[in-house]
Amino acid sequence: MNEIFKKPLYPYRRSTDQDGIYQAHHPVVIIGAGPVGLCAAIDLAQRGIKILVIDENDKVSFGSRAICFAKRTLEICDRLGISDKLIAKGVQWNLGKVFFDDRQVYEFNLLSEDAHRQPAFINLQQYYLEVYLVERILELQNAGAKIDIRGETSLSEINQTSKSVQLGLDTPDGLYEITADWVIACDGANSPTRAMLGLDFAGRVFEDNFLIADVRMEADFPTERWFWFDPPFNKGKSALLHKQPDGVWRIDLQLGWNIDKKEEKKPKNVIPRLKAMLGEDVNFELEWVSIYTFECRRMEDFLHGRIIFAGDSAHQVSPFGARGANSGIQDVDNLCWKLAEVVCKRAPASLLQTYNIERVLGADENILNSTRSTEFITPKSGISRLFRDAVLELAENQTFARPLVNSGRLSLPIQYGVNRTFGPDNLDGPKVASPGSPCPDAIIAPETFLLESLSQGFTLLNINQVPKVHIIECGSTLTHLNVKASPDENTFLLKRYLGDQKMAIYLIRPDQHIAARWAKFDETAIRNSIRTSLGYNG
């Protein structure tokens, strides 16, 4: 791994908070400087909120960890100012192949529809994402944003009242205390915050272990996702191969349940497994090795008073399907605009309950899909294995069986349509752009995409009509985006937003989810929908 990733990026520096007579107070404190915590810091800072981030480490994570980032995540990262770096460095892929024994039985293509700015997926080691996020924070700091990252600072105690949260912090210079209006816990699957509050996960731990190895080698494998069921080199189990930047390949090998994890991680045991897979004549170097256990669990609620949980601290899924980091970044995408509205007193604190409702819904969908994948990959009964193997046998020649092959249903953005904060839907338009859905991207002018043209606040997308009314509601200014669509131009905009309609109005939330839509401009209805989105109605 490049030496830059071994150096402190946010080293410990004694804070003035440690010298004051009175406890320092912060509007928002984020615990954890992983991808989820750093994304939250950037999102809130871009909305003018003062942020403190604490992390027990002072550098980015070691090892590839999360590597597969989906289009929706890249769209969020574009709004945060780092997607160009991710795409420039990442490995783009669309094709996946599934093997049973030594035979290819199925393949799929994730190529995005045309007229999207972001690709379907990229592979990129998590440490690159973290570096780019820290670099973006430095850019924002230089531009005047108030973001403070304190490395080598860990949480030692946390308590809350109805008015604030008190945090005890441990540093190389000793303990000190601060208070905060709000705390976002992004401190991972073994969250100290969750433990200190006496909270826990509910769900399933699957009796299986997987070896992850980052392998640096020169190989002529194509840039594809390869998954094996019962391969000759790992009989009775499964394997996965993914390409990453810098000549690094990610290999996952199923090991089984009753193993000695410490022993299995030793090179003397890892290298023979990799040689069996890659061949004795392939030269490779181990960069990182880890072992993980499938877990599909979540907290009952993600909101506990003034303490909010996001990412792995709130929910866990097994890694096949790229649902971990992707769902965590979508958590803070949902949360941060709402928290900013609350901090700036443009919305009631009860708005944060919609974060809990919507992201619990997202976690449940991810857990459901992840559980189904896990049960297909690692059947726990003879009947389940017979069904799995029959599906794989049929898939080689029978089209109907291929959708049943489940080597990890890949991450898709959640639809929030059941939430009371969406609607109305007064347009007989395409389902893909119904209230609760994330906005599908489209070209709206030469070299201009819809998503990059949305504001950080509420946007009114006006298609084939130009309202002239300026709207400020609950302190939020509504930005108008006027576009034209016809069968001769902007056909993707027409397909995704108009259908058979001649014109349309879409109210789009700050997180780029569609709040409501109408056939024609209606100021009263639009104002009511903004109020509903901010938690004032219902």
N, C-alpha and C positions, 0 to 999 in steps of 0.2 A: 504494500500500500504506500502511496506517495507520502513522503515525510511530513507534508503540510498537515495531514490529518492526525499526526501524533503530537502536534504542538498546541498549546492552549490558545483558543480563539477568544475566550472571555475570561481571562485570568482573574484571580482574586485580587481585589483592591479594597482596602479599608474604606467603608462608607461613612459619610458624615452622620448617617442615622445612628452609628455606634457611639457617637460623641455627644449627642444632644442630651439635655436635661430631661426633656419630655419625649415621649414615644413619637416617632415619625409616623405619619399617616399617608397611605397611598390609596388612590381610587380603585385600582385593580392590581392584584398580585397574581402572577402566574407561576405555579410550581412545576418545574420541569422544562428543560430546554431541548427537548427532542423536536421532531417535525411538527407535532401538534401544538406544543407550547409556543414554538417560534412563529408558526403561522398565525396563531391567535395574537401574539404580540404585534406582528406587522399589521394585521387587519385592524385591530383596535387603534394602533398609532396612526394609521392612515385616516381614521375617523376622528382624530384629534384627542384621543384619550391618553393620559399619562400612564405608563406601564412600568412595573417592576417584574423582572423574571429572575427566579432563583433556581440554581441547579447544583447538586452536590459535586458534579464534575466541572471541568473547565475547558473541555474539548468535545469534538463530535464523537459519535459512537464508532466502535471498531467492528469491522465485518459488514457484509452487505446488508444483512437484516431485511428490511422491506426493499424490494427491488422493482416491483411491477406497478407502474403508476398509470391509472386509467385517464381517459379523455376528460371526464368531469373534474378530476383532480388537477389536470393541466390547465383547464379553464379557470379554476379557482386560483392557481398559481400565477396565471397571466394577470389576473386582477391584483395580485400581491406583488407583481413586478419581477418574477423570476422565471417564467415559463420558457423564454427564449434560451436561457442558459441550460435549463433541463433538457430541452429538445436538442440543442447543439451537442451536448455531451452524451445524451442517452442513446440507446440502441432501439430503433423503432422496429416493431415486428407486427405481423398480422396473422401469419399462418401457424397453426398448431397441428401436430400429428400425434395420434394415439396408437400404441403398439400393444399387441397381446402376444406374449412369448417373443418371437423374433419377427412377427408379421405386422405390417401396418394394416389396421382395421378401420381407421377413420381419420379424417382431417377436417379442420374448420378454418374459416377465413374471417378475421375480425376487421377487415378493411372498412374504415368509416365511409359513410356516404360522402359525396362531393359537397363542397361549399361549407366545410367545417375548418376552422383555423388550426385546431389541434388534432394530432394523430390519435388513433384508437388506443394505443398503449406504447409506453417506452419502458425499457429496462434500464435501471440506474441504481447504483449502490446508494443506500440511505445516507452514507456519510457525505456524498456529493450534495444531496438535497440540503442537508444541514449546513454545509459550508455556504451554499448559495443563499440560504435564509439569513445566516449571520452577516454575510456581506450586504444583503439588502437592509438589514437593521442598521448597519454602519452608514449606509447611504441616507437612510431616513434621519439618523442622528445628526449627520452633517447638514441636513436640510432643516434642522430645528425640531424634529420630533423628540418627544421625551420618553425614551426607552432606556431603561437601566437593566443590564444583564449582570448578575452577580454570580460568578463561578465559585466553587468550593464553599457553597453556602447551602446548608441542608436544613430541612424543617425538623425542629425538635419538639414542638408543641403547637397545638391549634385549638382555639376555643372561639365560640361566637355568641353574640347576643342578637337581639332583633335589629340593632343599629350598626354593628361592625363585627369584624373578625380580628382576633388577636393571634399573632404568630410569633413563636419563639424560633430564632434562627441561630444555627451553630456555624461558626467560622474558625479559621486558623487563629484569630485573635480573641476567640471566646464567644459567649452567648450574648445576644441582645434581642429586644422585642420591638415589633412594629404593629400597627393596626392597618386594616384595609376595609374599604366598603364592600368589595367583592373579591373572591378568590376563585381562580380556575385551576383545578387539579389535573395536570397533564403528566403525572409522575409515574405512568406505566402500569403494567399488569400487577406488579407487587407494590402498588401505591402506598407509601407511608401515610399519606393523608387519609386514605380510606381506612387504614388500620387504626389510626389514632381516633377516628370517629366511631370505631366499632362497627363498621359496615362491611358487607361481604358480597360475594358473587353468588348467583344461583344459576344452575345449568349442569352441563355434563363435562366430565373429563374422560376422554376415550383411552382405552388401554392399548396404546401404541406409541412408539417413539420413532422419530426420524432424524437421521444425520444430515446436517447441512454442511457442505464444503464449498468454499470459494477456491477455485483451482485456476492458477495462471498457466496458460499453455497456448501454443500455436496449434490450432485445429482447423480443419476444413468443414466442420459442421455448419450447416446453413443457419441463418438468423431466424430460427423458428423455436416454438415451444414443443419439446418432445416429452411425452409421458408414456411410461411402460407399465403395463400390468403383467405380473409374473414373468419378468425378463430372465433370460438364461443366466445372467450375471447376478441376479438377486432373486432366486427361485422362491415362489410363493408370496412374494412381496411386490413392491412398486418402486419406481424411480422417476426422476424428473430432471431435465436438462434445459438450462436457459443461458443465453449469451448476455454478458455485461460488457461495459466499456473496458478499455485497457488490457484486452486479451484475457479477461477473467471470465470464467464460466461458473455458473451456480449449479451444483448437483445436490439433489435431495435423494436419500436412500432410506427406505423403510427398514427398520431394525427389529420391530417386535416389542413386546411389553417387558418381559423379565430380562433386563440387561443391566450391566454395570456401566452407567453413563460415563463415569470418570475413565474407565478402561477403554470404552468405545471411542472416546475422543482422542486417544493417543495416536500419533502418526503411525506407529507400528501396526495398528489395527485398521486405520483409515486407508492407508496407501494400498494394501492388498485389495480392498473392496473397489477402489477407484481403478486399479489396474485390470481387475476383472471386467469392469465396465468399458474402459477406454482402450485396453490392449496393452500388452507388455512393452511395446515399442514406442508408446507415446510418452514424451517427456513433459512433466508437469511439476508445478511447485504449489504446495499448500499455502494459502494466504490466511484462511480463517476456517475454523471448525466449530460447530455447535450442535447440540441435540435439543430437540423440542418435542413436546407432547401435545397432541390435539386437545384443545379445550374450546368449548362453545358455551360461554357464560356471560352474564351481565349483572350489573346492579339492578335492584328493583326500580330505583329512581336515580336520575342523574343530577337532580337539583335538591340540595339539602340546605335550606335557609339561604345564606349568602355564600355558600360553597358549592361550586358547580364542577361536575366531573366530565371529562372529555377524553376521547381516544381509549387506549388500552386500560386506563384507570377505571373506565366506565364499563367496558365490554371487551371480550376476547373471542376470537374466532380462529379456527384452524387455518393455516396459511394458504392452502390451495384455493384459488379464486381471487387472490389479491384484494382481500376485504379488510385487512387490518389498518394500515396507514391510510389507505384511500377513505375508509369510513371515518377515521379520526379527523382527517382534514375536512371532510364534509361536516363533522360535528361543529368545528369552530366556524366554518362558513355559515352555518345556521345560527350559531350563538352570538357571534361578535357584533353583528349589526343591531341585534336586539339589546344586548348589554350596553352598547354605545347609546342607544335611544333612552334606556333607563338611566344611565349615568348622567346624560345631558338633560334629564327630566322632560323628555318629549314623549315618554311612555311610562305607564305604571309598571312597578316591579312584577306584577302578575304576568306581564308579557313573557317573562322567562319560563313560565310554565309551558308555553308552547314549544320552547326548546326541548323540554323534557318529553312532551308528547310526541313531537316529530322525530326526535333522534332515538327514543325508545322504539318507535315504529321502524326506523332504519336499522337499529341493532337487531330487532327480531327478524327482519327480512334477511339480514346477513347471516344470522345464526341458523335460520331455517335452511338457507342454501348451503351454508358451510357444513351443517350436520348431514344433509343429504349427500354431499360430496364425500364426506368422511365415511359414511356408511357404505357407499359404493366402492370407495378405494380400499377400505379395510373391513370387509364383511365379517361379522362376529358370530355367524352361525353357518352350518353346512348348507341350509336352504338358501340363505342370502348369497353365499359364494356360488352355488349352482346357478342362481338367477343372473348374477353378475357375469359369470363366465359364458352363459348362454347368450346374453346380450352382446358381449364382445365377439363371440363366434359369428353371430348373425350380422353384426355391423360391417364385417368385411365385404359382404356382397348384397346385403339387404338394406335399402335406404331407410325403411321405416324404423329400424333398430338404432340408427345412429343418434337421434336425439336423446335416447335413453342412456348413452354413454356419458358418464359423469366423472371426468378427471379434474373437476373444479370449475363450477359455473363462475365465470369471471365477473368482476365487479361492475354493477350498473348503478346509476344514481337513483335514489328513492323517489317515489311519487307520493306527495303528501296530501292527496286529494280528500282524505277523510277528515281532515282537521277543520274545526269550526272557524279558523282564521282565514279560510279561502272562500272565494266566490264573491259575487254570483258568476255563473257561466251563462251569459245571455248571448251566445254566439254558436251557431251550428257549424263549428269549425273543426279542424283536425284534432284527434284525441291526443296526439303527441304534444300539443301546446295547450292542453286543458289546465285549469287552475290546479295548483299543487305540483305541476311538473316543472323541472328545470327548463329554461329556455333552450330549445334546439338552435344551434348556430345557423347562420345563413349569410350569404353575401348580400349586402344592401346597397352597395355602390361599388364601382371599380376599386379593387384592392382594399375594400372596407368590409369588415365583418360585424354582424349584429352585436355579439357579446362584448367586443372591445369598445363598442359605441355606447353601452349602457353607463349610467352614472353610478356613483357609490351610494346614492340614495334611491328613492322611488323614481322609476321611469315610466312614462306613458308612451307606449309604442303606438303610433297612429299610422295605419296603413290605408293609403288612398283617401285620406281626409286630413285636414289641417286645422285643428281646434286653435282658437286664438285666446282662450281663457287662461290666465296665469293663476295657478293654484298653490296656496300654502295652507297646509292642514296640520294641526298639532305641532306647529313649529318646523315641519318638514316641507321643503320646497320640491315640487314635482317638476322633473325635467321632461320636456317633450322631445321625442325622437320621431320625426316625420319621414316616412319612406313611401315609395311607390312600388307596386307589384303588378305585373301583367303577364299574360302568357308569352309575350315576346321578350321580357326581361325580368330578372329576379324570380325565375321560375321556382327556385328552391324556397324562397320566402313565401311565394304563393302556395306551394305544396305543404309547407310546414305550419303556416299561420292563417291562410285564407280558405283553402279548400274550394268549395263552390261559391263562397261569399265574395261580394264585390269590395267590401271594406271592413275594417275591424279596428277595435281599440283594445290594447292589452295593458293592464297595470302590472308592472314587474317590480318585485321586492328588491331590496338591496343585495340579497344573496342570489339574484338572477332566477328565482323561482316565480312562476306566474301566479299572481294573487287573484286576478279576476279578468274577465273579458266581455266585451259588448260589440254589437254590430255598429252602434253609433255613439258619439260622444254624449255623455250624460253627466254633467258636473256634480249634481247631488249624489248620484250613485258612486261616482269616483271618490268623492270625499268620504262617503260612508265606508267604502272599501279600504281606504287608507286607515281610517279609524279602526276598522276591524283588524287589519294587519298589525296595528300597534297595540291591540289588546283592549281597546276601549269599548267595543261592542260585544256583548256575550260573556 
